[in-house]
Amino acid sequence: MPPGAERYWRAWHALRFDRQYGAMGGESPIMFLSIDAYARRYRIRGAAFETFHALVGAMDEEYLEHVQRKADDARQADEERRRVAGRGPVPNPDEVFS
């Protein structure tokens, strides 16, 4: 980890569950209010807050992309298992409930 990055990693780690979770398993980004409250508690202000917000947000975006890739891989593996077993593809929830 680059020197000085630990504070952002600790912040993201403390805030990582401060998000909304969708009914179908989707995760939203960490809420701004949570990032702002954390920054106020640790007296991160002005330009330092802008940097803090940008870096924690970028880390969270990477995390969300990772989670999405894992979900996509799991879905594809499940579809392949179902195809091989002769049960057909798994229905897309967006198509089923629209």
C-alpha positions as CSV (number, residue, x, y, z in Angstrom):
1,M,0.0,0.0,0.0
2,P,1.4,3.4,-0.9
3,P,2.6,5.6,2.1
4,G,-0.3,7.8,3.3
5,A,-3.0,5.6,1.8
6,E,-3.7,3.8,5.1
7,R,-6.0,6.5,6.4
8,Y,-8.2,6.2,3.3
9,W,-8.2,2.4,3.5
10,R,-9.2,2.5,7.2
11,A,-11.9,5.0,6.4
12,W,-13.3,2.8,3.6
13,H,-13.1,-0.2,5.8
14,A,-15.0,1.6,8.5
15,L,-17.7,2.8,6.1
16,R,-18.0,-0.2,3.7
17,F,-21.3,-1.4,5.1
18,D,-22.9,2.1,5.3
19,R,-24.8,1.6,2.1
20,Q,-28.2,0.5,0.9
21,Y,-28.7,-3.0,-0.3
22,G,-31.3,-3.8,-3.0
23,A,-33.9,-6.5,-2.6
24,M,-32.2,-8.5,-5.5
25,G,-28.8,-8.2,-3.9
26,G,-27.4,-5.1,-5.4
27,E,-25.3,-2.7,-3.4
28,S,-25.3,1.1,-3.6
29,P,-22.3,3.3,-3.1
30,I,-21.4,4.4,0.5
31,M,-23.7,7.2,1.4
32,F,-22.3,10.8,1.2
33,L,-23.7,11.5,4.7
34,S,-21.6,8.7,6.1
35,I,-18.5,9.9,4.4
36,D,-19.2,13.4,5.6
37,A,-19.9,12.4,9.2
38,Y,-16.6,10.4,9.2
39,A,-14.7,13.3,7.8
40,R,-16.3,15.7,10.4
41,R,-15.4,13.3,13.3
42,Y,-11.7,13.2,12.1
43,R,-11.6,16.9,11.2
44,I,-11.0,16.4,7.5
45,R,-12.1,19.7,5.9
46,G,-11.7,21.8,2.8
47,A,-9.5,20.5,0.0
48,A,-8.5,17.6,2.2
49,F,-12.2,16.6,2.4
50,E,-12.5,16.7,-1.4
51,T,-9.5,14.4,-1.7
52,F,-10.8,12.2,1.0
53,H,-14.3,11.9,-0.6
54,A,-12.8,11.3,-4.1
55,L,-10.4,8.5,-2.9
56,V,-12.9,6.8,-0.6
57,G,-15.4,7.0,-3.5
58,A,-12.9,5.6,-6.0
59,M,-12.1,2.7,-3.6
60,D,-15.8,2.0,-3.1
61,E,-16.4,2.0,-6.9
62,E,-13.6,-0.6,-7.4
63,Y,-15.2,-2.7,-4.6
64,L,-18.7,-2.5,-6.2
65,E,-17.2,-3.4,-9.6
66,H,-15.5,-6.4,-8.0
67,V,-18.7,-7.5,-6.3
68,Q,-20.6,-7.2,-9.7
69,R,-17.9,-9.2,-11.5
70,K,-18.2,-12.0,-8.9
71,A,-22.0,-12.0,-9.2
72,D,-21.8,-12.1,-13.0
73,D,-19.3,-15.0,-12.8
74,A,-21.5,-16.9,-10.3
75,R,-24.5,-16.4,-12.5
76,Q,-22.7,-17.6,-15.6
77,A,-21.4,-20.6,-13.8
78,D,-24.9,-21.4,-12.6
79,E,-26.4,-21.0,-16.1
80,E,-23.7,-23.4,-17.4
81,R,-24.5,-26.0,-14.7
82,R,-28.2,-25.7,-15.5
83,R,-27.5,-25.9,-19.3
84,V,-25.4,-29.0,-18.8
85,A,-28.0,-30.6,-16.5
86,G,-30.7,-29.9,-19.2
87,R,-32.7,-27.4,-17.1
88,G,-32.3,-24.4,-19.4
89,P,-31.2,-20.8,-18.5
90,V,-32.0,-19.0,-15.3
91,P,-34.7,-16.4,-15.9
92,N,-33.5,-12.8,-15.8
93,P,-35.3,-11.1,-12.8
94,D,-35.6,-7.9,-14.8
95,E,-37.6,-9.6,-17.5
96,V,-39.7,-11.7,-15.1
97,F,-40.9,-8.8,-13.0
98,S,-41.3,-6.2,-15.7
